Amino acid sequence: MWELARRVPELTFLVVAIAVAYAAMAMFSAVEHTEVLTANEMWLILAASFLFSTLIAIVAVLGGVGGGVLFTPVMLGFTNVDTLLIRSTGLVVAMFSGLVSSGPFMRKGLADVRLVFYCAVPIIVGAILGAKAAIVLADTMGATGDAIVRLLLGGLLIFIAVMFVVGGSKTEYPVPRSLDGLSRRLAMRSTYWEESLARPVTYHANRVLPGGLLFLAVGFIGGFFGLGGGWAVVPVLNLVMDVPLKVAAASSGVLLAIGNAAAIWPYITKGALIALFAAPWMLGQVVGGILGAHILARIRAGFVRQILIVLLFLTSIKLVVRGAETLFGFDVPLV
């Protein structure tokens, strides 16, 4: 146990933070005239949040997506929690899953620092714009805005699920046939050690301008819906910019940590992020991520990906139904 605490200081810090959060929540519930929920109800919410977050993290790791892709749609579709609170917490979930993995990726040299710096700028700009747009929509349109968000997110989930079904012809080590002028001038090339091949692999990022524009859109969508961008960052890096798959996955974790951290600030200034509500979700992402990494070596990940596709389709249907009920004022006979 002490060895684990030494090797993963982030986990140790988070466990202590969660313990403090639990104690603070219990103390808050005991203060006279301020009780919103009983102490038992608060403990139940915290425990359920931690367990659900752990499950989401496991499925997300096995399915190859960020935790926010599952957290935000499920919470919006099946709970009555405020939509801004859900989306801000979804960004925390997505950010922390990337943050925990950033250190090991950087130490191993898998994450390309120059590539991360280039892609981080459009992701940060897009994420902040998306978060601000979400807040403006909530302030100006109220319940109608919430319904529009659910409908749009339902459509986006259908697109993501179809993308998983169709799949992409991902290549492990793409080699660009030719470099465009901007990519040649920026010279974003690097080398990393590929353990499976026992040799270094050299690559050169290509089509950096289209990639930057796509990251601007990915950042906006992630900030607006509170999804993060794990479902899109790796495909853009690998399929559009010809970055090796391992480097794309490693750089994606760092980019998610940076972009989502920026997107959270508009929600914080609005007061839409409650630390005690987000804390158990953060811990669940760490624990679930560790468990998912171990489970991945023992089961067929393709089966979990199929479960993920079904979950995305079902959640999208629920989101569309709830959005339609609010927006058009009728009840849909669907549980």
N, C-alpha and C positions, 0 to 999 in steps of 0.2 A: 504494500500500500504506500509506504514511504517512497519506494522507488518510482511508483507511478506519479506521485506528487512532485518528485524532483524532475522527472522527464517531461511532465505536462503541467508547468506552472499555471497556464491559463485555466486549466480545469480546477486546480486548487483554489485559485482566486475566485472563480465563479461559484464553487461550492460554498465558500465563506460568504460571498455576497448573497447567495440565495438564502442561507441560514439567517442572515441579518434581515433580509426582506420578509421571510416568514415571521420572524419575531416582531418586526415593525407592523406587519399586517394584523397580527394577533393583538398587539398593544392598541392599535388604532380601533379595533372592534370593541375594546373594553372601555374606551373613554366615554364618559357619560355625555349624552345628548348628541353624539356624533355617530352612533351606530347605524350603519346602512345595512349591513349583513351581520348575522351572528358569527361568532368565532368559528363554530363548526362549519358553517356555510363557506366562510372564507378559506378554511383549511381544505375543504372539499374542492373548491374551485382551483386552488393552487396545485393540489395533488393531481386533479384531472388534467390541468393544463400541462403539467410536467409529463404525465404519461402519454397524452395525445401528441405532444411535441416530440417525444422520443420515438413514437411510432411513425410520425411524419418523417423524421430524420432518417430512420431506417429505410423506409420506402423510397425516399428521395435519393439516398446514396445508391441503392440497388437499381433504381430507375434512371440514374444519371442526371437528375435535375436538382435545382435548389429547393430548399424547404418552403420558401415563400410561394412557389408555384402550387403547392398543395394547401398550405395554411390559409392563405387569403380566400381562395374560392370556397373552401369547405366552410370557413367561418361566416362568410357572407351569405352562403346558400342555406345554411342550416341553423344559424343562431340569429338573435335579435340584437347583438352587440353593435354599438355605434360603428358605422362604416369607416369613419376616419380613424378610430381607435384600432380597428382591425387592420387597416392598411398600414398604419404606422408600425404596429407590432409585426406585421408581415415583413416589413423592411428590416426590422431588428432580427427576425428569424433568418432572413436571407443573408443579411450582413454578417451575422455571427458564424454561420456555417462556412462562409468564405474566410472570415477572420481567423478562425482556428486553424485552417489549412494553409494560410499564407506563410507562416513561419517555416514549416518543413519544406514547402515548395521553393521558397527563396534560398534556404540553406543548401538544398540539393542542386540548385542552379537550373531547375526546370522552368521557373517563371522568368520570362524575359523582361528585364527592368525597362529597357528602352521601349519595347512594345507596350508594356503596361502604362508608361507615362503618356505615350501618344494616344492610346485608346481611352485613358482615364478622362481626358479633357472633354470629349464629346459626351461620354457617359455621365459625368458630373453635371454638365450644363443641361443635358436632357432630363436627368433625374430631378434636378431642382425645379425646372420648368414644369415637369409632370406633377410634382408634389404641390406646387403653387396652383396649378390648374385644378387639381383635385379639391383643394381648400376653397378656391373661388366658386367652384361648382356647388360644393356643399353649402356655402354661405348664401348663394343667390337662389338656389333652386330647392333646397331642403329635401323633403321626401322624394320629390320628383327627380332630383339629382341622384339620390341613392338608387332609385329604380333604373335610371339611365346607366349608372355604373354597373349594376348587376347585369343588365342586358348586354352591354358592351363586353363585360368580362366573360359572360357566357359564350358570346361569339368568339372571343379570343381563345378561350379554352378549347372550343371545337377545332379551331385552326391548329393549336398546339397538339391536340390529340391526333389530328389527321397527319401532322408533320411526323409524329412518332410512328404512325401506321405506315406511311409511305417510306419513311426513313430517308437517310441521305447516304450517298456513296462516299462516306468518309474514308479518307486515305490516311494511313499511318504516317507516311513520310511524303507529302506532296512535293513535287518539283515543278515550279512554274516554267512554262515553255519560253516565255519572254517576260521581261519586266517593263512596266510602264515608266514614263519619265520621272514622275514624282517618287515612286518607290525606289528608283535607281538613285535619285539625289539624296533621299533620306537614309539610304543604305542601312535599313534595319535588318541586318543579318547577324547571326550568332551561331554558336556551337554548344551542344550539350552532350553529356555522356549517356548513351543508351545502354542500360544494363543488360537488356534482353539480347542485344547484338554484340555486346562487349566491344563497342567501338564508338567514337564520337560521331554525331550527326550534325551536319551543317545545313542551315536553311536560310531563306531570304523572304521576308514578308513582301507580298505583292498586292496590288490594287488597294493601296492604303487610303486613297480618297473615298472610293465607294464604301470601304470598311468603316471609315470615320463617320460618314453620313448614316450608315446603318446603326452604329453605336449610339449616335444621337437619338435615333428613333427608339432603340432598345432602352436607353436610359429614361426617355420620356414615359414609355409604357410601364416600365418598372416602378418609377416614382409615382405615376398616377394611380395605378392599381395596387401598389404595395406588393408586387410579385417578386421583385429582384429581376435579374436577367439571365439566370442560369440556363434557361431553356433556349436562349438565343446566342449567348456570347461564344460558346464553343463552336457552333456551326458557322458563325461569321468568321472567326479566326481561322478555322480549318478549311471550310469550303470556299470562302471568298478570298481570304488573304493568304492562303497556301501555307499556313503555319502547321507544323507537325502536331498530331493529335494530343500527345502527352504535354507538349508545351502549351497548346491551346487550353487544355483542361486545367493545368497549373496556373496559367496567367488568368484564367476565368475566375478562379477563387480570389485572387488578389484584386481583380477589377470589381468583383461583387462587393468586397469589403470596402473599397474606396467609394464606389458609386452610391451604394446604399447608405453609407455613413453621411454622405452629402444630402441625399434625398430625405433623410430623417429630420433634418434641421427645420424645414418649414412646418412640419407636424409638431415639433417640439415647441417652436415659438407660438404656434396656435394653441398649445395645451392639449394636443390630441394624443400624446404619448404618455402613458402612466407606467412609471418604472416598475412598480410592484406587480402590475399585471404582466409586464413583459419578462420579468426575471425568470419565472419557471419555464417559459418557452425557450429562453436562452440556454438554460441548463439542459433541457431535453434535447436540444440540437447537438450539444457536445456528446452526451451519453449515447444518443441514437446514432450519431455519426461514427462513434467508435464501434458500437455493436454492428452497425451496417457494414463497416469495413471487414469485420471478421466473418459475418454471415455471407458476404459476397463471395468468399473463397470456397464456400461449401454448397451453394445452391446455384441453380441456373438463373442468371440475372434476367434472361429473356422472358421467363415466366412472370417475374415481378414487373417487368416493363409492360406486359400485357394487362396485368392487374391495374397498373398505373393508367393505361389508356382507358380502361373501363371506368375507373374512378373519375377521370377527367370528363368523359362523356356524360356520366350520370350527374356530376356536379354542375356541368354546364346547363343541363336540362333544368335542374333545380333553380339555378340562377336566373335563367330566362323566364321560368314560371313566376318566381317571386317578383322579378322586375315588371313583368306584364301585369300581375295582379295590382301592383301599386300604381303603375303608369296609366293603365287603361281602366282601372276600377272594377275588375271582375275577378271572380274566384275560379281557379283552375282545379278540377278534381284530381289532384296529384299529391301523394303523400310526400 
